[in-house]
Amino acid sequence: MNKFQILQNKILNLDDLKSEIYKWRENNEKIVFTNGCFDLIHVGHIEYLAKASDLGNKLIIGLNTDDSVKRLKGENRPILDQKARAETLAALFFVDAVIFFDEDTPYQLIKALQPDILVKGGDYKTDDIVGADIVKNYGGVVETIPLVQGYSTSNIIDKIINLYK
């Protein structure tokens, strides 16, 4: 299998991901889940995801679809389409799976996957994290990771816009 096929095989639908999770759990591997739009992936995303992956053995990223991003961020977003965002995330060696979700939140996805560890950025309070109630109910852990200051997609977009003013 070539490297591009390996990357493609990390982008899964729900049934295939559930099968993978079953295998991982048979090996007593801890499953970490995080989610986001991940539009214009930058060093803040990379550091956050690397730290999230260190919390367990397998890292799953729930990725907002293009329609979901538009509803959340506005008509001009995402900058990169879901295929580009998914492939970029899947190319990271510490990412084990990427799955799309079309809702505004990953609540139903978290319910279906039941990760051992749910992770979000430090700008969230643990109890405000979508799905925290689900994960805590079955004994899972909810973690936050401090944001890398000075990096955000919105800041990058603003800098680009200012270049052309």
DSSP file (Angstrom, degrees, kcal/mol; ACC not computed):
  #  RESIDUE AA STRUCTURE BP1 BP2  ACC     N-H-->O    O-->H-N    N-H-->O    O-->H-N    TCO  KAPPA ALPHA  PHI   PSI    X-CA   Y-CA   Z-CA
    1    1 A M              0   0    0      0, 0.0     2,-0.1     0, 0.0     0, 0.0   0.000 360.0 360.0 360.0 132.2    0.0    0.0    0.0
    2    2 A N     >  -     0   0    0      1,-0.1     4,-1.9     4,-0.0     3,-0.3  -0.339 360.0-104.2 -81.2 168.3    1.4    3.4   -0.9
    3    3 A K  H  > S+     0   0    0      1,-0.2     4,-2.3     2,-0.2     5,-0.1   0.840 119.3  55.1 -64.2 -34.9    1.5    6.3    1.5
    4    4 A F  H  > S+     0   0    0      1,-0.2     4,-2.7     2,-0.2    -1,-0.2   0.893 107.8  50.2 -66.2 -37.1   -1.4    8.2   -0.1
    5    5 A Q  H  > S+     0   0    0     -3,-0.3     4,-2.2     2,-0.2    -2,-0.2   0.887 108.3  52.9 -65.4 -38.5   -3.6    5.1    0.4
    6    6 A I  H  < S+     0   0    0     -4,-1.9     4,-0.5     2,-0.2    -2,-0.2   0.934 111.0  47.1 -60.5 -45.8   -2.5    4.9    4.0
    7    7 A L  H >< S+     0   0    0     -4,-2.3     3,-1.6     1,-0.2     4,-0.4   0.940 111.9  49.8 -59.7 -49.3   -3.6    8.5    4.4
    8    8 A Q  H >< S+     0   0    0     -4,-2.7     3,-1.4     1,-0.3    -1,-0.2   0.844 103.1  61.3 -59.8 -35.0   -6.9    7.9    2.6
    9    9 A N  T 3< S+     0   0    0     -4,-2.2    -1,-0.3     1,-0.3    -2,-0.2   0.608  94.3  63.5 -70.9 -10.9   -7.5    4.8    4.9
   10   10 A K  T <  S+     0   0    0     -3,-1.6    88,-2.9    -4,-0.5     2,-0.9   0.629  84.1  82.9 -84.8 -14.3   -7.5    7.1    7.9
   11   11 A I  B <  S+a   98   0A   0     -3,-1.4     2,-0.3    -4,-0.4    88,-0.2  -0.808  71.3 175.2 -94.6 106.8  -10.6    9.0    6.7
   12   12 A L        -     0   0    0     86,-2.4    88,-0.5    -2,-0.9     2,-0.2  -0.743  33.1-129.8-120.2 155.6  -13.5    6.8    7.8
   13   13 A N     >  -     0   0    0     -2,-0.3     4,-2.5    86,-0.1     5,-0.2  -0.471  46.1 -94.7 -89.6 174.5  -17.2    6.6    7.9
   14   14 A L  H  > S+     0   0    0      1,-0.2     4,-2.5     2,-0.2     5,-0.2   0.902 121.6  48.6 -61.9 -45.5  -19.0    5.7   11.2
   15   15 A D  H  > S+     0   0    0      1,-0.2     4,-1.7     2,-0.2    -1,-0.2   0.927 114.2  45.8 -62.4 -44.6  -19.3    1.9   10.6
   16   16 A D  H  > S+     0   0    0      1,-0.2     4,-2.0     2,-0.2    -1,-0.2   0.888 113.1  50.5 -66.5 -38.1  -15.7    1.5    9.6
   17   17 A L  H  X S+     0   0    0     -4,-2.5     4,-2.9     1,-0.2    -2,-0.2   0.903 107.0  53.7 -67.5 -39.5  -14.5    3.6   12.5
   18   18 A K  H  X S+     0   0    0     -4,-2.5     4,-2.1    -5,-0.2    -1,-0.2   0.890 108.1  51.3 -60.5 -38.2  -16.6    1.6   15.0
   19   19 A S  H  X S+     0   0    0     -4,-1.7     4,-1.8     2,-0.2    -1,-0.2   0.907 110.8  47.9 -63.9 -42.2  -14.9   -1.5   13.6
   20   20 A E  H  X S+     0   0    0     -4,-2.0     4,-2.7     1,-0.2    -2,-0.2   0.927 110.1  51.8 -63.2 -45.4  -11.5    0.0   14.1
   21   21 A I  H  X S+     0   0    0     -4,-2.9     4,-2.8     1,-0.2     5,-0.2   0.891 106.0  55.3 -59.8 -39.9  -12.4    1.1   17.6
   22   22 A Y  H  X S+     0   0    0     -4,-2.1     4,-1.7     1,-0.2    -1,-0.2   0.926 110.4  45.4 -58.1 -45.2  -13.5   -2.4   18.4
   23   23 A K  H  X S+     0   0    0     -4,-1.8     4,-1.0     2,-0.2    -2,-0.2   0.918 112.6  50.8 -64.8 -43.7  -10.0   -3.7   17.4
   24   24 A W  H ><>S+     0   0    0     -4,-2.7     5,-2.3     1,-0.2     3,-0.7   0.908 109.4  50.5 -61.1 -42.1   -8.2   -1.0   19.3
   25   25 A R  H ><5S+     0   0    0     -4,-2.8     3,-1.9     1,-0.3    -1,-0.2   0.856 102.4  60.1 -67.1 -33.9  -10.2   -1.8   22.5
   26   26 A E  H 3<5S+     0   0    0     -4,-1.7    -1,-0.3     1,-0.3    -2,-0.2   0.805 106.7  48.6 -60.8 -27.4   -9.3   -5.5   22.1
   27   27 A N  T <<5S-     0   0    0     -4,-1.0    -1,-0.3    -3,-0.7    -2,-0.2   0.211 118.5-115.2 -95.3  13.0   -5.7   -4.3   22.4
   28   28 A N  T < 5 +     0   0    0     -3,-1.9     2,-0.4     1,-0.2    -3,-0.2   0.828  59.1 161.3  56.9  35.3   -6.5   -2.2   25.5
   29   29 A E      < -     0   0    0     -5,-2.3     2,-0.4    -8,-0.1    -1,-0.2  -0.714  40.2-124.2 -89.8 138.0   -5.7    1.0   23.6
   30   30 A K        -     0   0    0     -2,-0.4    27,-2.5    86,-0.1    28,-2.2  -0.664  23.1-143.6 -82.0 129.9   -7.0    4.3   25.0
   31   31 A I  E     -b   58   0A   0     -2,-0.4    86,-2.3    26,-0.2    85,-1.2  -0.851  12.3-164.4-104.0 123.0   -9.0    6.3   22.4
   32   32 A V  E     -bc  59 117A   0     26,-3.4    28,-2.9    -2,-0.6     2,-0.4  -0.858   5.6-167.4-104.9 137.0   -8.8   10.0   22.4
   33   33 A F  E     +bc  60 118A   0     84,-2.7    86,-2.7    -2,-0.4     2,-0.3  -0.987  14.4 159.2-127.0 135.7  -11.4   12.1   20.5
   34   34 A T  E     -b   61   0A   0     26,-2.0    28,-3.0    -2,-0.4     2,-0.3  -0.924  15.9-160.9-140.0 169.8  -11.3   15.8   19.6
   35   35 A N  E     +b   62   0A   0     84,-0.5     2,-0.3    -2,-0.3    28,-0.2  -0.965  20.9 125.4-148.8 163.8  -13.2   17.8   17.0
   36   36 A G  E     -b   63   0A   0     26,-2.0    28,-1.9    -2,-0.3    -2,-0.0  -0.958  60.7 -90.8 167.8-179.1  -13.1   21.0   15.1
   37   37 A C        -     0   0    0     -2,-0.3    -1,-0.1    26,-0.2    32,-0.1   0.833  42.0-165.9 -83.9 -37.9  -13.2   22.8   11.8
   38   38 A F        +     0   0    0      1,-0.2     3,-0.4    -3,-0.1     2,-0.4   0.891  18.3 172.6  48.8  48.8   -9.4   22.8   11.3
   39   39 A D        +     0   0    0      1,-0.3    -1,-0.2    40,-0.0     3,-0.1  -0.740  65.6   5.4 -86.8 132.8   -9.6   25.3    8.5
   40   40 A L  S    S-     0   0    0     -2,-0.4    -1,-0.3     1,-0.1   116,-0.1   0.994  93.8-133.5  53.3  71.7   -6.1   26.5    7.5
   41   41 A I        +     0   0    0     -3,-0.4     2,-0.2     4,-0.1    -1,-0.1  -0.309  35.4 174.2 -60.6 130.8   -4.2   24.2    9.7
   42   42 A H    >>  -     0   0    0     -3,-0.1     4,-2.2   109,-0.1     3,-0.7  -0.718  48.7 -81.8-132.8 178.8   -1.5   26.0   11.6
   43   43 A V  H 3> S+     0   0    0      1,-0.3     4,-2.7    -2,-0.2     5,-0.3   0.807 124.3  59.7 -58.9 -32.1    1.1   25.4   14.3
   44   44 A G  H 3> S+     0   0    0      2,-0.2     4,-2.1     1,-0.2    -1,-0.3   0.918 108.0  45.1 -61.7 -42.6   -1.5   25.9   17.0
   45   45 A H  H <> S+     0   0    0     -3,-0.7     4,-3.0     2,-0.2     5,-0.3   0.930 112.7  51.3 -63.3 -45.8   -3.5   23.1   15.6
   46   46 A I  H  X S+     0   0    0     -4,-2.2     4,-2.5     1,-0.2     5,-0.2   0.935 112.5  44.4 -60.5 -48.7   -0.4   20.9   15.2
   47   47 A E  H  X S+     0   0    0     -4,-2.7     4,-2.3     2,-0.2    -1,-0.2   0.918 114.6  49.8 -63.2 -43.0    0.7   21.4   18.8
   48   48 A Y  H  X S+     0   0    0     -4,-2.1     4,-2.4    -5,-0.3    -2,-0.2   0.941 113.7  44.6 -60.3 -48.9   -2.8   20.9   20.2
   49   49 A L  H  X S+     0   0    0     -4,-3.0     4,-2.5     2,-0.2    -2,-0.2   0.876 111.7  52.5 -67.5 -37.6   -3.3   17.7   18.3
   50   50 A A  H  X S+     0   0    0     -4,-2.5     4,-1.3    -5,-0.3    -1,-0.2   0.928 112.3  45.8 -62.6 -44.1    0.1   16.3   19.1
   51   51 A K  H  < S+     0   0    0     -4,-2.3     4,-0.5    -5,-0.2    -2,-0.2   0.889 111.4  52.6 -66.3 -38.8   -0.6   16.9   22.8
   52   52 A A  H >< S+     0   0    0     -4,-2.4     3,-1.5     1,-0.2     4,-0.3   0.918 106.7  52.9 -61.3 -42.8   -4.1   15.4   22.5
   53   53 A S  H >< S+     0   0    0     -4,-2.5     3,-1.3     1,-0.3    -1,-0.2   0.815  99.9  63.1 -64.5 -29.1   -2.6   12.3   21.0
   54   54 A D  T 3< S+     0   0    0     -4,-1.3    -1,-0.3     1,-0.2    -2,-0.2   0.659  89.4  70.2 -68.7 -14.9   -0.2   11.9   23.9
   55   55 A L  T <  S-     0   0    0     -3,-1.5    -1,-0.2    -4,-0.5     2,-0.2   0.617 115.9  -5.8 -78.4 -12.1   -3.2   11.4   26.2
   56   56 A G  S <  S-     0   0    0     -3,-1.3   -25,-0.2    -4,-0.3     3,-0.1  -0.717  78.5 -90.9-154.5-156.7   -3.9    8.0   24.8
   57   57 A N  S    S+     0   0    0    -27,-2.5     2,-0.4     1,-0.3   -26,-0.2   0.718 102.1  37.5-105.6 -29.2   -3.0    5.5   22.1
   58   58 A K  E     -b   31   0A   0    -28,-2.2   -26,-3.4     2,-0.0     2,-0.6  -0.992  66.5-153.9-131.4 130.5   -5.3    6.4   19.2
   59   59 A L  E     -b   32   0A   0     -2,-0.4    37,-2.2    35,-0.3    38,-1.6  -0.915   9.6-172.3-109.0 122.6   -6.4    9.9   18.2
   60   60 A I  E     -bd  33  97A   0    -28,-2.9   -26,-2.0    -2,-0.6     2,-0.5  -0.930   7.9-156.4-109.7 134.3   -9.7   10.4   16.3
   61   61 A I  E     -bd  34  98A   0     36,-2.6    38,-2.6    -2,-0.4     2,-0.6  -0.957   6.0-151.6-113.3 121.4  -10.6   13.8   14.9
   62   62 A G  E     -bd  35  99A   0    -28,-3.0   -26,-2.0    -2,-0.5     2,-0.5  -0.828  21.9-159.7 -84.8 119.8  -14.3   14.6   14.3
   63   63 A L  E     -bd  36 100A   0     36,-3.2    38,-2.0    -2,-0.6   -26,-0.2  -0.901  15.0-124.7-112.2 122.7  -14.2   17.1   11.4
   64   64 A N  E     - d   0 101A   0    -28,-1.9    38,-0.2    -2,-0.5    40,-0.1  -0.387  29.9-122.9 -60.3 135.4  -17.0   19.5   10.7
   65   65 A T     >  -     0   0    0     36,-2.0     4,-2.5    38,-0.2     5,-0.2  -0.227  30.0 -99.4 -68.4 169.4  -18.3   19.2    7.1
   66   66 A D  H  > S+     0   0    0      1,-0.2     4,-2.4     2,-0.2     5,-0.2   0.908 125.4  50.9 -57.9 -43.4  -18.2   22.2    4.8
   67   67 A D  H  > S+     0   0    0      1,-0.2     4,-2.0     2,-0.2    -1,-0.2   0.902 109.9  49.8 -62.6 -41.0  -21.9   22.8    5.5
   68   68 A S  H  > S+     0   0    0      2,-0.2     4,-1.9     1,-0.2    -1,-0.2   0.914 110.4  49.8 -63.7 -43.6  -21.4   22.6    9.2
   69   69 A V  H  X>S+     0   0    0     -4,-2.5     4,-3.7     1,-0.2     5,-0.5   0.918 108.4  53.5 -62.2 -43.6  -18.5   25.1    9.0
   70   70 A K  H  X5S+     0   0    0     -4,-2.4     4,-1.9     1,-0.2    -1,-0.2   0.915 109.6  48.1 -57.7 -44.1  -20.6   27.5    7.0
   71   71 A R  H  <5S+     0   0    0     -4,-2.0    -1,-0.2     1,-0.2    -2,-0.2   0.882 120.8  36.9 -63.7 -37.6  -23.4   27.5    9.6
   72   72 A L  H  <5S+     0   0    0     -4,-1.9    -2,-0.2    -5,-0.2    -1,-0.2   0.863 131.4  23.7 -83.8 -37.7  -20.9   28.0   12.4
   73   73 A K  H  <5S-     0   0    0     -4,-3.7    -3,-0.2     1,-0.3     3,-0.2   0.592 111.2 -98.7-111.1 -14.0  -18.4   30.4   10.9
   74   74 A G    ><< -     0   0    0     -4,-1.9     3,-1.7    -5,-0.5    -1,-0.3  -0.403  45.2 -60.6 115.1 167.1  -20.3   32.2    8.0
   75   75 A E  T 3  S+     0   0    0      1,-0.3    -1,-0.1    -2,-0.1    -5,-0.1   0.746 124.8  58.2 -59.3 -29.5  -20.7   32.0    4.3
   76   76 A N  T 3  S+     0   0    0     -3,-0.2    -1,-0.3    -6,-0.1    -2,-0.1   0.385  93.2 123.0 -86.9   6.0  -17.1   32.7    3.5
   77   77 A R    <   +     0   0    0     -3,-1.7     2,-0.1    -7,-0.1    -3,-0.1  -0.890  37.7  44.9-121.4 153.4  -15.8   29.7    5.4
   78   78 A P        -     0   0    0      0, 0.0     3,-0.1     0, 0.0     4,-0.1   0.551  56.5-164.9 -77.6 162.1  -14.3   27.2    5.2
   79   79 A I  S    S+     0   0    0     -2,-0.1     2,-0.4     1,-0.1    -2,-0.1   0.919  82.9  40.7 -73.2 -47.2  -11.3   28.4    3.3
   80   80 A L  S    S-     0   0    0      1,-0.1    -1,-0.1     2,-0.0     5,-0.0  -0.841  95.1-116.8-102.9 139.5  -10.3   24.8    2.5
   81   81 A D     >  -     0   0    0     -2,-0.4     4,-2.5     1,-0.1     5,-0.2  -0.194  31.7-100.5 -72.2 168.2  -12.9   22.2    1.6
   82   82 A Q  H  > S+     0   0    0      1,-0.2     4,-2.7     2,-0.2     5,-0.2   0.822 120.7  55.8 -62.1 -33.2  -13.5   19.2    3.8
   83   83 A K  H  > S+     0   0    0      2,-0.2     4,-2.5     1,-0.2    -1,-0.2   0.944 110.7  44.7 -63.2 -47.0  -11.5   16.9    1.5
   84   84 A A  H  > S+     0   0    0      1,-0.2     4,-2.1     2,-0.2    -2,-0.2   0.910 115.6  47.4 -64.0 -42.7   -8.4   19.1    1.8
   85   85 A R  H  X S+     0   0    0     -4,-2.5     4,-2.2     2,-0.2    -2,-0.2   0.912 113.3  48.1 -66.1 -41.9   -8.9   19.5    5.6
   86   86 A A  H  X S+     0   0    0     -4,-2.7     4,-2.8    -5,-0.2    -2,-0.2   0.919 112.5  47.7 -65.6 -44.2   -9.4   15.8    6.1
   87   87 A E  H  X S+     0   0    0     -4,-2.5     4,-1.4    -5,-0.2    -1,-0.2   0.885 110.9  51.7 -66.5 -37.6   -6.4   14.7    4.0
   88   88 A T  H  < S+     0   0    0     -4,-2.1     4,-0.5    -5,-0.2     3,-0.2   0.938 113.5  44.1 -63.5 -46.3   -4.1   17.3    5.8
   89   89 A L  H >< S+     0   0    0     -4,-2.2     3,-1.5     1,-0.2    -2,-0.2   0.915 111.5  53.2 -64.0 -43.1   -5.2   16.0    9.2
   90   90 A A  H 3< S+     0   0    0     -4,-2.8    -1,-0.2     1,-0.3    -2,-0.2   0.759  98.9  65.5 -65.1 -24.0   -4.8   12.4    8.1
   91   91 A A  T 3< S+     0   0    0     -4,-1.4     2,-0.3    -3,-0.2    -1,-0.3   0.689  78.4  99.7 -72.0 -17.7   -1.3   13.1    6.9
   92   92 A L  S X  S-     0   0    0     -3,-1.5     3,-1.8    -4,-0.5    -3,-0.0  -0.559  75.0-138.9 -72.5 129.6   -0.2   13.8   10.5
   93   93 A F  T 3  S+     0   0    0     -2,-0.3    -1,-0.1     1,-0.3    -3,-0.0   0.761  99.9  54.2 -63.6 -25.4    1.5   10.7   11.9
   94   94 A F  T 3  S+     0   0    0    -36,-0.1     2,-0.5     2,-0.0   -35,-0.3   0.412  88.7  91.4 -91.7   2.6   -0.1   11.0   15.3
   95   95 A V    <   +     0   0    0     -3,-1.8   -35,-0.1    -6,-0.2     3,-0.1  -0.866  48.2 178.8 -97.5 127.1   -3.7   11.1   13.8
   96   96 A D        +     0   0    0    -37,-2.2     2,-0.3    -2,-0.5   -36,-0.2   0.725  64.0   7.9-100.2 -26.2   -5.3    7.6   13.5
   97   97 A A  E     - d   0  60A   0    -38,-1.6   -36,-2.6    -8,-0.1     2,-0.4  -0.986  51.4-161.6-158.0 145.7   -8.7    8.5   12.1
   98   98 A V  E     -ad  11  61A   0    -88,-2.9   -86,-2.4    -2,-0.3     2,-0.4  -0.997  15.4-179.7-126.8 133.0  -10.7   11.4   10.8
   99   99 A I  E     - d   0  62A   0    -38,-2.6   -36,-3.2    -2,-0.4     2,-0.2  -0.999  20.8-130.6-135.7 135.9  -14.5   11.3   10.6
  100  100 A F  E     - d   0  63A   0    -88,-0.5     2,-0.3    -2,-0.4   -36,-0.2  -0.519  18.4-171.4 -80.7 148.7  -16.8   13.9    9.2
  101  101 A F  E     - d   0  64A   0    -38,-2.0   -36,-2.0    -2,-0.2   -33,-0.1  -0.989  12.2-164.2-137.9 140.2  -19.9   15.2   11.1
  102  102 A D        +     0   0    0     -2,-0.3    -1,-0.1   -38,-0.2   -38,-0.1   0.571  61.2  93.4 -99.0 -12.6  -22.5   17.5    9.6
  103  103 A E  S    S-     0   0    0      2,-0.2   -38,-0.2     1,-0.1    -2,-0.1  -0.208  88.3-109.6 -73.7 171.3  -24.2   18.6   12.7
  104  104 A D  S    S+     0   0    0    -40,-0.1    -1,-0.1   -33,-0.1   -40,-0.1   0.779 104.2  28.1 -73.3 -26.0  -23.2   21.8   14.5
  105  105 A T  S    S-     0   0    0     26,-0.0     3,-0.3   -41,-0.0    -2,-0.2  -0.904  77.3-126.1-130.0 160.5  -21.8   19.8   17.4
  106  106 A P  S  > S+     0   0    0      0, 0.0     4,-3.0     0, 0.0     5,-0.3   0.129  70.0 121.6 -90.3  22.5  -20.3   16.3   17.6
  107  107 A Y  H  > S+     0   0    0      1,-0.2     4,-2.3     2,-0.2     5,-0.1   0.918  76.3  42.2 -53.4 -52.5  -22.7   15.2   20.4
  108  108 A Q  H  > S+     0   0    0     -3,-0.3     4,-2.0     1,-0.2    -1,-0.2   0.850 114.3  52.8 -65.8 -33.8  -24.2   12.2   18.5
  109  109 A L  H  > S+     0   0    0      2,-0.2     4,-2.6     1,-0.2     5,-0.3   0.921 109.4  48.0 -67.1 -44.2  -20.8   11.2   17.2
  110  110 A I  H  X S+     0   0    0     -4,-3.0     4,-2.7     1,-0.2    -2,-0.2   0.910 110.7  52.6 -61.5 -41.9  -19.3   11.2   20.7
  111  111 A K  H  < S+     0   0    0     -4,-2.3    -1,-0.2    -5,-0.3    -2,-0.2   0.895 113.2  44.1 -59.4 -41.3  -22.3    9.1   21.8
  112  112 A A  H  < S+     0   0    0     -4,-2.0    -2,-0.2     1,-0.2    -1,-0.2   0.868 121.0  37.8 -73.3 -37.5  -21.7    6.6   19.0
  113  113 A L  H  < S-     0   0    0     -4,-2.6    -2,-0.2    -5,-0.1    -3,-0.2   0.791  82.8-158.5 -88.3 -29.7  -17.9    6.3   19.4
  114  114 A Q     <  -     0   0    0     -4,-2.7   -83,-0.1    -5,-0.3    -3,-0.1   0.946  16.3-158.4  47.5  63.3  -17.6    6.5   23.3
  115  115 A P        -     0   0    0      0, 0.0   -83,-0.2     0, 0.0     3,-0.1  -0.291  20.6-132.0 -66.9 155.6  -14.0    7.6   23.4
  116  116 A D  S    S+     0   0    0    -85,-1.2    25,-2.8     1,-0.2     2,-0.4   0.835  95.0  29.6 -72.8 -33.9  -12.0    7.1   26.6
  117  117 A I  E     -ce  32 141A   0    -86,-2.3   -84,-2.7    23,-0.2     2,-0.5  -0.994  67.3-161.9-134.5 127.4  -10.7   10.6   26.6
  118  118 A L  E     -ce  33 142A   0     23,-2.7    25,-3.0    -2,-0.4     2,-0.4  -0.932  17.9-168.9-108.5 130.3  -12.5   13.7   25.2
  119  119 A V  E     + e   0 143A   0    -86,-2.7   -84,-0.5    -2,-0.5     2,-0.3  -0.954  15.0 161.5-128.3 139.2  -10.2   16.7   24.5
  120  120 A K  E     - e   0 144A   0     23,-1.6    25,-1.8    -2,-0.4   -84,-0.1  -0.910  44.5 -78.7-141.0 171.7  -10.8   20.4   23.7
  121  121 A G  E >   - e   0 145A   0     -2,-0.3     3,-1.9    23,-0.2    -1,-0.0  -0.243  44.6-104.0 -71.4 160.9   -8.7   23.5   23.8
  122  122 A G  T 3  S+     0   0    0     23,-2.6    -1,-0.1     1,-0.3     4,-0.1   0.507 111.4  78.7 -65.9  -5.5   -8.1   25.5   27.0
  123  123 A D  T 3  S+     0   0    0     22,-0.2     2,-0.3     2,-0.1    -1,-0.3   0.506  86.7  76.9 -79.4  -2.4  -10.6   28.1   26.0
  124  124 A Y  S <  S-     0   0    0     -3,-1.9     2,-0.4     2,-0.0    -4,-0.1  -0.821  79.0-132.4-105.3 145.8  -13.3   25.7   27.1
  125  125 A K    >>  -     0   0    0     -2,-0.3     3,-1.8     1,-0.1     4,-0.6  -0.795  29.8-118.9 -87.9 140.9  -14.4   24.8   30.6
  126  126 A T  G >4 S+     0   0    0     -2,-0.4     3,-1.2     1,-0.3     6,-0.1   0.865 112.7  50.3 -50.0 -45.1  -14.6   21.1   31.1
  127  127 A D  G 34 S+     0   0    0      1,-0.3    -1,-0.3     5,-0.1     6,-0.1   0.676 107.1  55.9 -72.2 -15.4  -18.3   21.1   31.9
  128  128 A D  G <4 S+     0   0    0     -3,-1.8     2,-0.4     2,-0.1    -1,-0.3   0.479  79.7 112.3 -92.5  -3.6  -19.1   23.2   28.8
  129  129 A I  S X< S-     0   0    0     -3,-1.2     3,-2.3    -4,-0.6     4,-0.4  -0.563  78.3-112.0 -74.9 126.5  -17.5   20.8   26.4
  130  130 A V  T 3  S+     0   0    0     -2,-0.4    -1,-0.1     1,-0.3    -2,-0.1  -0.371 102.9  17.0 -58.3 126.9  -20.0   19.1   24.1
  131  131 A G  T 3> S+     0   0    0     -2,-0.1     4,-2.4     3,-0.0    -1,-0.3   0.327  86.3 119.4  92.2  -6.7  -20.2   15.5   25.0
  132  132 A A  H <> S+     0   0    0     -3,-2.3     4,-2.6     1,-0.2     5,-0.2   0.887  74.9  54.4 -58.0 -38.8  -18.5   15.8   28.4
  133  133 A D  H  > S+     0   0    0     -4,-0.4     4,-1.8     2,-0.2    -1,-0.2   0.902 108.9  47.8 -61.9 -41.2  -21.7   14.5   30.1
  134  134 A I  H  > S+     0   0    0      2,-0.2     4,-1.1     1,-0.2     6,-0.2   0.959 114.0  45.4 -63.5 -51.6  -21.7   11.4   27.9
  135  135 A V  H  <>S+     0   0    0     -4,-2.4     5,-2.9     1,-0.2     3,-0.5   0.900 113.7  48.6 -63.1 -43.2  -18.0   10.6   28.5
  136  136 A K  H ><5S+     0   0    0     -4,-2.6     3,-1.5    -5,-0.2    -1,-0.2   0.861 102.9  63.7 -65.4 -34.9  -18.1   11.2   32.2
  137  137 A N  H 3<5S+     0   0    0     -4,-1.8    -1,-0.2     1,-0.3    -2,-0.2   0.823 108.3  39.7 -61.7 -32.3  -21.2    9.0   32.5
  138  138 A Y  T 3<5S-     0   0    0     -4,-1.1    -1,-0.3    -3,-0.5    -2,-0.2   0.248 126.9 -95.0-102.8  15.1  -19.4    5.9   31.4
  139  139 A G  T < 5S+     0   0    0     -3,-1.5    -3,-0.2     1,-0.2    -2,-0.1   0.578  77.3 141.0  90.8   9.5  -16.2    6.7   33.3
  140  140 A G      < -     0   0    0     -5,-2.9     2,-0.4    -6,-0.2   -23,-0.2  -0.181  48.2-113.5 -76.4 177.4  -14.2    8.4   30.6
  141  141 A V  E     -e  117   0A   0    -25,-2.8   -23,-2.7   -26,-0.0     2,-0.5  -0.897  14.5-153.2-118.4 141.7  -12.0   11.5   31.1
  142  142 A V  E     +e  118   0A   0     -2,-0.4     2,-0.3   -25,-0.2   -23,-0.2  -0.972  22.2 179.7-115.1 126.8  -12.5   15.0   29.7
  143  143 A E  E     -e  119   0A   0    -25,-3.0   -23,-1.6    -2,-0.5     2,-0.4  -0.885  18.0-152.2-125.8 153.5   -9.3   17.1   29.3
  144  144 A T  E     -e  120   0A   0     -2,-0.3   -23,-0.2   -25,-0.2   -22,-0.1  -0.955   8.3-154.5-121.6 149.4   -8.4   20.6   28.1
  145  145 A I  E     -e  121   0A   0    -25,-1.8   -23,-2.6    -2,-0.4   -22,-0.2  -0.984  28.6-107.9-122.5 129.2   -5.1   21.6   26.5
  146  146 A P        -     0   0    0      0, 0.0     2,-0.1     0, 0.0   -25,-0.0  -0.230  37.9-113.9 -56.2 141.4   -3.8   25.2   26.7
  147  147 A L        -     0   0    0      1,-0.1     2,-0.8  -100,-0.0  -102,-0.1  -0.416  24.1-112.6 -72.9 151.7   -4.0   27.0   23.4
  148  148 A V    >   -     0   0    0      3,-0.1     3,-1.2  -104,-0.1  -104,-0.1  -0.794  41.8-123.7 -84.2 113.2   -0.9   28.1   21.6
  149  149 A Q  T 3  S+     0   0    0     -2,-0.8     3,-0.1     1,-0.2    -1,-0.0  -0.249  86.6  25.0 -63.1 142.4   -1.0   31.9   21.9
  150  150 A G  T 3  S+     0   0    0      1,-0.2     2,-0.5  -106,-0.0    -1,-0.2   0.442  97.5 101.5  89.5   0.8   -0.8   34.0   18.7
  151  151 A Y    <   +     0   0    0     -3,-1.2     2,-0.3  -109,-0.1    -1,-0.2  -0.967  34.8 131.4-125.0 122.7   -2.2   31.4   16.4
  152  152 A S     >  -     0   0    0     -2,-0.5     4,-2.0     1,-0.1     5,-0.2  -0.961  56.6-122.7-158.8 151.8   -5.7   31.2   15.0
  153  153 A T  H  > S+     0   0    0     -2,-0.3     4,-2.6     1,-0.2     5,-0.2   0.906 114.3  55.3 -61.2 -41.1   -7.3   30.7   11.6
  154  154 A S  H  > S+     0   0    0      1,-0.2     4,-2.5     2,-0.2    -1,-0.2   0.901 106.9  50.2 -60.0 -41.1   -9.2   34.0   12.0
  155  155 A N  H  > S+     0   0    0      2,-0.2     4,-2.3     1,-0.2    -1,-0.2   0.902 110.4  49.9 -63.2 -40.8   -5.9   35.8   12.7
  156  156 A I  H  X S+     0   0    0     -4,-2.0     4,-2.1     2,-0.2    -2,-0.2   0.928 111.3  48.4 -63.4 -44.7   -4.3   34.3    9.6
  157  157 A I  H  X S+     0   0    0     -4,-2.6     4,-2.6     1,-0.2    -2,-0.2   0.919 110.8  51.4 -61.5 -44.0   -7.4   35.3    7.5
  158  158 A D  H  X S+     0   0    0     -4,-2.5     4,-2.4     1,-0.2    -1,-0.2   0.900 108.7  51.1 -60.7 -41.6   -7.2   38.9    8.9
  159  159 A K  H  X S+     0   0    0     -4,-2.3     4,-1.3     2,-0.2    -1,-0.2   0.903 111.0  48.3 -62.6 -41.3   -3.5   39.1    8.0
  160  160 A I  H  X S+     0   0    0     -4,-2.1     4,-0.9     2,-0.2     3,-0.4   0.929 111.3  49.6 -65.5 -45.0   -4.2   38.0    4.4
  161  161 A I  H >< S+     0   0    0     -4,-2.6     3,-0.9     1,-0.2    -2,-0.2   0.908 108.7  53.3 -60.4 -41.9   -7.0   40.5    4.1
  162  162 A N  H >< S+     0   0    0     -4,-2.4     3,-1.0     1,-0.2    -1,-0.2   0.786  99.8  62.8 -66.0 -26.5   -4.8   43.3    5.4
  163  163 A L  H 3< S+     0   0    0     -4,-1.3    -1,-0.2    -3,-0.4    -2,-0.2   0.822 107.3  43.8 -63.8 -30.7   -2.2   42.5    2.8
  164  164 A Y  T <<        0   0    0     -4,-0.9    -1,-0.2    -3,-0.9    -2,-0.2   0.261 360.0 360.0-102.8  10.8   -4.7   43.4    0.0
  165  165 A K    <         0   0    0     -3,-1.0    -1,-0.2    -4,-0.2    -2,-0.1   0.453 360.0 360.0 -84.9 360.0   -6.1   46.6    1.5
